[in-house]
C-alpha cells in the first residue's frame, strides 16, 4: 500500500489473520489431545525418550488436560510472533529503502543502489560497484515486489546479471585472504547449526569486505 509516497510490502490483512489464528488453534487442539497421544506413545516400543510421555500418563488428574491445552496455545502464540518477527518488511520510497527483519532495520539511500532483483525468493540489492549489500528471503509475490521498486524509480532486473560469476567456497580458497576465509568458515558453522542470526551477521561482515555471498542449503557461493 502507498503511504506518504512510500510503499509498504508486508503480510496482507488476511495473511496476518491466518498467522494470528492458525498456530494457536492448532496448538490448542494438539494440547487438548496430548494426554491421549502420550498414552499411545508409551505403548509403542520403538518411541525414544518416553520420559515426558510417561510423566504425563502418570498424572491422572483431570487438570492435566487444561495444562497441556494451555501450553499448546502458548506455543502457537509464540510461533505466530516468530512468523512476524522473522519475515522481511519492505518500506520503499523515492529516496531510500528500509528493510526490517528480526527487529533489525537496514536503510539504503537510493543513490547507493545500482539495481534490485529477486534470486529465487531472496531480495537482493547491489551497490554502485555491483556488489551485494543486502540479500534476504521475502514472502511477497515477485510481480508485487517488482512493481513496488519500479514505481519508485529503482532499476529492476528480472534475473541476477552476475549469477555466472559465483563460485563455491571451500576451506582455504586461495583467491580469498586468510581473514576472508575465516569469515566464510565461521558462517559455514552457523549454517550447519541453522543459526540464522549468526549467519546473517557474518554475511554483513563479508559484504563489508567487498564480497558477495549466498548459500544453497549449507553450501556457500561467492564473487567479488
C-alpha positions as CSV (number, residue, x, y, z in Angstrom):
1,X,0.0,0.0,0.0
2,X,1.1,3.6,-0.5
3,X,1.5,5.9,2.5
4,X,3.1,9.4,2.2
5,X,4.6,8.4,-1.2
6,X,6.1,5.2,0.2
7,X,5.1,1.6,-0.5
8,X,5.0,-0.9,2.4
9,X,5.3,-4.6,1.5
10,X,4.3,-6.9,4.3
11,X,1.7,-9.5,5.0
12,X,-1.8,-8.7,3.8
13,X,-4.7,-8.4,6.4
14,X,-5.9,-11.9,5.5
15,X,-2.4,-13.3,5.9
16,X,-2.0,-11.6,9.3
17,X,-5.3,-13.0,10.4
18,X,-4.2,-16.5,9.4
19,X,-0.9,-16.2,11.2
20,X,-2.5,-14.9,14.3
21,X,-5.2,-17.6,14.5
22,X,-4.0,-20.8,12.9
23,X,-0.9,-21.6,15.1
24,X,-2.8,-21.0,18.4
25,X,-5.8,-23.1,17.2
26,X,-3.5,-25.9,16.2
27,X,-1.7,-25.6,19.5
28,X,-5.0,-25.8,21.4
29,X,-6.1,-28.9,19.5
30,X,-2.8,-30.7,20.0
31,X,-2.5,-29.6,23.6
32,X,-6.0,-31.0,24.3
33,X,-5.1,-34.4,22.9
34,X,-1.6,-34.6,24.3
35,X,-2.7,-36.9,27.2
36,X,-4.2,-39.3,24.7
37,X,-1.2,-39.0,22.4
38,X,1.1,-39.7,25.4
39,X,-0.8,-42.9,26.3
40,X,-0.4,-44.1,22.7
41,X,3.3,-43.2,22.5
42,X,4.1,-45.0,25.7
43,X,2.6,-48.2,24.3
44,X,5.0,-48.1,21.3
45,X,8.3,-49.9,22.0
46,X,10.2,-48.0,19.3
47,X,9.4,-44.5,20.6
48,X,12.6,-42.9,22.0
49,X,12.7,-40.6,25.1
50,X,9.5,-41.8,26.6
51,X,10.2,-39.9,29.9
52,X,8.0,-36.8,29.1
53,X,5.1,-39.0,27.8
54,X,5.3,-41.3,30.9
55,X,5.2,-38.3,33.2
56,X,2.0,-37.0,31.5
57,X,0.5,-40.5,31.7
58,X,1.4,-40.8,35.4
59,X,-0.7,-37.7,36.2
60,X,-4.2,-38.9,36.4
61,X,-5.8,-35.6,37.5
62,X,-8.3,-34.0,35.1
63,X,-6.4,-30.7,35.3
64,X,-3.6,-32.1,33.2
65,X,-5.7,-31.5,30.1
66,X,-6.0,-27.8,30.9
67,X,-2.3,-27.6,31.4
68,X,-1.4,-29.2,28.1
69,X,-4.0,-27.3,26.3
70,X,-2.7,-24.0,27.8
71,X,0.8,-24.9,26.8
72,X,-0.3,-25.7,23.3
73,X,-1.9,-22.3,22.9
74,X,1.2,-20.6,24.3
75,X,3.4,-22.5,21.8
76,X,1.1,-21.5,19.0
77,X,1.2,-17.8,20.0
78,X,5.0,-18.0,20.1
79,X,5.0,-19.4,16.6
80,X,2.8,-16.6,15.4
81,X,5.1,-14.0,17.0
82,X,8.1,-15.6,15.4
83,X,6.5,-15.7,12.0
84,X,6.1,-11.9,12.1
85,X,9.5,-11.3,13.6
86,X,11.3,-13.4,11.0
87,X,9.5,-12.0,8.0
88,X,11.0,-9.3,5.9
89,X,9.2,-5.9,5.8
90,X,10.0,-3.7,2.9
91,X,9.4,0.1,3.1
92,X,10.2,1.6,-0.3
93,X,10.4,5.3,-1.0
94,X,11.6,7.6,-3.8
95,X,14.8,8.4,-1.8
96,X,15.5,5.3,0.2
97,X,14.6,1.7,1.0
98,X,14.1,0.5,4.6
99,X,14.3,-3.3,5.2
100,X,13.4,-4.8,8.5
101,X,13.8,-8.4,9.7
102,X,14.2,-9.9,13.2
103,X,14.0,-6.4,14.7
104,X,16.9,-5.1,12.7
105,X,16.3,-2.2,10.3
106,X,18.6,-1.5,7.3
107,X,18.3,1.7,5.4
108,X,19.7,2.1,1.9
109,X,19.7,5.5,0.1
110,X,18.6,5.3,-3.5
111,X,21.8,6.9,-4.6
112,X,23.7,3.8,-3.3
113,X,21.6,1.3,-5.1
114,X,22.5,0.3,-8.7
115,X,19.9,-2.4,-9.2
116,X,17.4,-4.7,-7.4
117,X,16.3,-8.2,-8.3
118,X,14.9,-11.4,-6.8
119,X,17.2,-14.5,-6.7
120,X,14.5,-17.2,-6.2
121,X,12.7,-15.8,-3.1
122,X,15.6,-13.6,-1.9
123,X,15.5,-9.8,-2.4
124,X,19.0,-8.6,-3.5
125,X,20.3,-5.0,-3.6
126,X,23.5,-4.2,-5.4
127,X,25.7,-1.1,-4.7
128,X,27.2,1.2,-7.3
129,X,30.1,-1.2,-7.8
130,X,27.6,-4.1,-8.4
131,X,28.5,-5.8,-5.1
132,X,25.7,-7.2,-3.0
133,X,24.9,-5.1,0.1
134,X,21.7,-6.9,1.0
135,X,20.2,-10.3,0.5
136,X,17.2,-11.7,2.4
137,X,14.3,-14.1,1.9
138,X,11.0,-12.4,1.4
139,X,7.4,-13.8,1.1
140,X,5.7,-11.4,-1.4
141,X,4.8,-12.3,-5.0
142,X,7.6,-11.4,-7.4
143,X,5.3,-9.2,-9.5
144,X,4.3,-7.2,-6.5
145,X,7.9,-6.6,-5.4
146,X,8.9,-5.6,-8.9
147,X,6.1,-3.1,-9.2
148,X,6.9,-1.5,-5.9
149,X,10.5,-0.9,-6.8
150,X,9.9,0.2,-10.4
151,X,7.2,2.7,-9.3
152,X,9.7,4.4,-7.1
153,X,12.3,4.6,-9.9
154,X,14.7,1.8,-9.0
155,X,16.5,-0.3,-11.6
156,X,14.9,-3.7,-11.6
157,X,16.5,-6.8,-13.1
158,X,14.5,-10.0,-13.9
159,X,17.5,-12.2,-13.0
160,X,20.8,-11.9,-11.3
161,X,23.1,-10.5,-14.0
162,X,26.2,-11.8,-12.2
163,X,24.9,-15.3,-11.5
164,X,27.7,-16.9,-13.6
165,X,30.4,-15.2,-11.5
166,X,29.6,-17.1,-8.3
167,X,32.0,-19.8,-7.2
168,X,31.5,-22.3,-4.5
169,X,33.5,-21.6,-1.3
170,X,35.7,-24.4,0.1
171,X,38.1,-24.2,3.0
172,X,41.1,-22.0,2.4
173,X,40.0,-20.8,-1.0
174,X,43.3,-19.4,-2.5
175,X,41.6,-16.4,-4.1
176,X,40.5,-15.2,-0.7
177,X,42.6,-13.7,2.1
178,X,43.0,-15.5,5.4
179,X,40.6,-13.3,7.2
180,X,38.0,-13.6,4.5
181,X,38.3,-17.4,4.6
182,X,37.8,-17.2,8.4
183,X,34.5,-15.4,7.9
184,X,33.3,-18.0,5.5
185,X,34.4,-20.8,7.8
186,X,32.5,-19.2,10.7
187,X,29.4,-18.7,8.6
188,X,29.6,-22.3,7.5
189,X,29.4,-23.4,11.1
190,X,26.4,-21.1,11.7
191,X,24.6,-22.6,8.6
192,X,25.3,-26.1,9.9
193,X,23.7,-25.2,13.2
194,X,20.8,-23.4,11.5
195,X,21.8,-20.3,13.4
196,X,20.2,-17.7,11.1
197,X,21.1,-14.7,13.3
198,X,24.8,-15.5,13.4
199,X,24.8,-16.4,9.7
200,X,23.1,-13.1,8.9
201,X,25.6,-11.1,10.9
202,X,28.6,-12.9,9.3
203,X,27.0,-12.2,5.9
204,X,27.1,-8.5,6.6
205,X,30.8,-8.7,7.6
206,X,31.5,-10.5,4.3
207,X,29.7,-7.8,2.4
208,X,31.8,-5.2,4.3
209,X,35.0,-6.6,2.8
210,X,33.5,-6.3,-0.7
211,X,32.5,-9.9,-1.3
212,X,29.0,-11.1,-2.4
213,X,27.9,-14.3,-0.7
214,X,24.9,-16.6,-0.9
215,X,24.0,-20.1,0.0
216,X,22.3,-23.1,-1.4
217,X,21.4,-25.3,1.6
218,X,24.6,-25.4,3.6
219,X,26.8,-24.7,0.6
220,X,28.2,-21.1,0.2
221,X,28.9,-19.3,-3.1
222,X,30.9,-16.1,-3.5
223,X,32.0,-13.4,-6.0
224,X,33.9,-10.2,-5.9
